[in-house]
Amino acid sequence: MSILTSPKIKKIQRITLIFLIIAGIINYLDRSALSIANSAISGELGLTQIQMGYLLSAFSLSYAFAQLPVGIILDKIGSRITLGAGLLFWSIAQVACGLVHSFHALFVCRLILGIGEAPQFPAGAKSIGEWFNIKERGKPTGYFNSSSSIGPALAPPILTVLMVTFGWRWMFVILGVLGILASIGWLAMYRNRDSVELTKQEQQSLDEGSPKGKAGKATIKESIGLLSHTTTWGIIIGFMGVIYMIWLYLTWLPAYLEHEYGLSIAKTGFVVMIPYLFAIAGTITAGYVADYFAKKGFDIIRCRKFQAAISLILAGLFTIPAAYASNATMAVSFICASQFCLTFASGSAWVLVSTVIASRQISFLGGLQNFGGYLAGSFAPIVTGYIVQNTGSFKFALIISSCVAFASALAYIFLVKKPIGE
């Protein structure tokens, strides 16, 4: 019996993917809220551009360091409890963001938000690794990862309307309540693979072609041992360039368009949505391309690492002319091309994680990848804040992000070579 003809497997796959996408969209709506309300919050609380840079980075810094224990926890207790608890935790923190009245209190709330959101993508990688065959993981990974673009695409119009209608504080509260409801749904509907009774044929169809590893749950020693492999470091360093650029655009794009081209807050909310439509297409396309080459018999690791590297280079190349564009239309056009390539790289990176290692350790490897990515990404808002404060322009900040992307692409090319053995 194949996966495609097993009603039980198809139902589990459908539930898994739907809830992962919903949680991912909420995840990115919550992340985007501060950048959308950037001007309103800084005006009410009297914050400088540098202080806003630190607030925007607070999330990514705590998010990065939380990846390390989260990966181990996921491999121990599974995605159901870990992601469900994380979703509830970060949603409460989001509500709290709407209740604070000082820079320091908001900074703490953003730190807590980052810790709560940490399980989202490692849990998604693990769930897809458990419920989809290795040659069929590209498409579901692409659709799941598209939530990281759907969220930012929906954020400008939706959050702008909420902020204009109810104020920025109620915007945070409404988002938090939405996340609490989603956490209840995930806990009620999703089940880890080891808690579902499967036939021998269903197990074989899910596991066929995957890297072989030991039975049972990974130990902490085995997880830490992943750091001895060059492939692990290639994945970590490569993702640094991906998230640095993503986080720069996610946190500063609305302010960039307002500052450089004089767009109003209302107009910016809808213009910012355009690049993220291209971003959605990029990550979904990456999944289809990955599965196409896998089914054609090409070397899976080689194809997927070059997908990530080449698209990352292209994202950097398109960002350079965006920095020197003479008008908003030209800038947004180049940013659209950059976003397509950037999310194509991100989608390819997550498919690569589920390719190079046995499913029992996907979570920790995904956590390591996210740690490296968001550690680098946490510097993007701060660096950008200092540059804008001191130069009055975003140009140099965009050029720096391109250089980071080029360097990270080399890590994929030269360090990622073979599966990670146990």
Buried (B, 14 or more C-beta within 10 A) or exposed (E): EEBEEBEEBEEBBEBBBBBBBBBBBBBBBBBBBBBBBBBBBBEEBEBEBBBBBBBBBBBBBBBBBBBBEBBBBBBBEBBBBBBBBBBBBBBBBBBBBBEBEEBEBBBBBBBBBBBBBBBBBBBBBBBBBBBBBBBBBBBBBBBBBBBBBBBBBBBBBBBBEBBBEEBBBEBBBBBBBBBBEBBEBBBEEBBBBEEEEBEEEBEEBBBEEBBEBEEEEBEEEBBEBBEEBBBBBBBBBBBBBBBBBBBBBBBBBBBBBBBBBEBEBEBBBEBBBBBBBBBBBBBBBBBEBBBEBBEEEEEBBEBBBBBBBBBBBBBBBBBBBBBEBEEBEBBBBBBBBBBBBBBBBBBBBBBBBBBBBBBBBBBBBBBBBBBBBBBBBBBBBBBBBBBBBEEEBBBBBBBBBBBBBBBBBBBBBEBBBEBBEB
